[in-house]
């Protein structure tokens, strides 16, 4: 009897993750380089030197081999899920290799139930962006391109379709809710 091969969680999640990253490949908050406003503050290390962006589940697999022109390392980080990683870079990268969290920034995707109770994705300002990004104070979402906001929401909708990625998004929702309560 022939056994059916059940796809692994990674083999289901990686194509979804890649598609979400592609949606945000060329989209940016402003028409020009928003890094000129703040001196690329979101790409600079903090005072500890342990900056970095949290990676979505299985996104670390896209960084397992060296990428020419991109100095980075993967740091274990269980903030959102057990076995997670944070990508720590030196402040510059080829745009095509930015992690999804960088592509979304200064926004994030918040899960909220729609009228039927199913998860719906809404782009909102990432509360962590207030520390480094001038856009929240310069008008928030109104200061950003509508195409960028729509791409963030569409990427979130893709991620929501995968149970592992959706669980990481829910964990981020809880983390940020706890941070905002402090």
N, C-alpha and C positions, 0 to 999 in steps of 0.2 A: 504494500500500500504506500502510495506516494504521500509524503508529508507536505502540508502547505507551509510555506515560509512566511512567517509573520514579520512585517517590517519593524525594525527597531525604532525606538522613540527618536533617536538621532536622525535616522534616514527619513522620518516623516517631518521632523522639525526643520532640518537644514534647508530644504527647498523653500519652505515658507519664510524662513529667516532671510535667505538670499533675495527672495522677491520683495520683502519689506525694505531691505537695504537698497535694492535697485530703485524703488519708488523715490527714495531720498538721495539718490546719487548726485543729481544736479540741482535739487531744490535747496534753497537757502532762505533764511529769514528775511533778508533784504535783497534787492536787485544786485547790489555790489557786495564787496567783501565786508561783512559786518565786523570782522576782526580788526579793521582799521579804526573803529570807534573806541575800542577798549584796549588796543595793543595786544590782541589775541589772549585776553585774560583767561579764557576757558581752556587754553592750551598750555598755560604755565603751571609749573609745579607749585604746590602750596608750601607753607613754611616747613613741613616735615619732609618734603621731597617725595612723599608717597601719594602723589596725585593719581589720577587714572579714572577710567570709566568702567563701570560695571558692565560685564558682558552678559548677553542673554544666554539661556541654556544652549549649549553646543556651539556657540559663536567662537569659542576658543579654538575650535578645530580649524577655523579659517586663518589662525595665527600660529600654527604649529611648525611652520617652516619659515625661514628668514624671507623677508620682503625687501628687495633692493630699494634703497633710499628711505627706509623706515626703521628707525632705531626704537625698539620697544621690548618689553618683557611682560610675561603673564605672571600675575601675583595671585595666589589662592585667596579667595574672598567669599565667605559663606553668608554675606549680608542678605542676599535674596533667596538663595537655595544652597543646599548642601552640595559641595563639590564645585562651587562657582568660581569664577575668575574675574579679575580686574585687569584691564590692559593699561599698562603704565608706559607712557612714551616720553620722548625728549622735547615735545612741544611742536613738532611739525611732522606731517605725514603726507603721502600721496592721497589726494581726495578719495580715490577709488578704494582705499583700504581703511577708511575711517570706520570705527565700530558704530553699530546702530545708535547707541546712546549719544554719540557725537553728532550724528546726522539729525537726531531729534532735537537736540539742545538749541535754544533754551526752553523748549517745550517738553512735555511728556504726554503719554497717553494714559488717560484715566478711564478705568472700566466703570461703567454705570449701567444699571438695568434699564432696558427699554420698557415700553408699555406692557409687553408680554412677559417681562422678567428676564429676558435673554440679555447677555452682556453686550453693551454697546460701547464704542470707543469715542472718546472726546479728547481733543487736544486742549491742553491747558498749560499755563506757565508752570515750569518746574520750580518749586520753592527754593531749590538749591541754586538756581540761576541768579537770584537776587544778590548774592554775594560777589558775583563776578561779571554779570552782564548788564549793560545799561538799558537794554530794550524793555525790561519790565517797567522801569521808571519812565521811559520815553513813550509810554502809551500801551504797554503790554501787547496783547494780541493785535490791537489796532495798528501797532507799529510794524507788524510783520505782513509779508505777502500772503494773500489768500491762497495762492497755489501751494505755498509751503505748509500752511495750516491744513489744507485738504490732504496733502501728501502724508502728513503725520497721522491724520485720522485714518486714511486708507491703509497705511502701514500697520496701524494698530488693529484694524479690522482683520487684516491677514494674520497677524500674530494671534489674535483671539481665537482663530479657527483651530489652532493646535493646543491640545490640553497642557502640554509641558510649558509652552511659551505663555499661555494664559495664566497658569499657576505662578509663573515668575512675575507677570504683570500685577497679579493680585498681591503678591508679596511686596512689590514695590509700593502699591497703594497703601498697604498697612504700614510700611516703613515711613512713608512720607506723612501719613496721618499722625503717626506717633511723633515725628519730628515737629510737626506744626502745633502739636499740643504742648510742647515744652515751653 
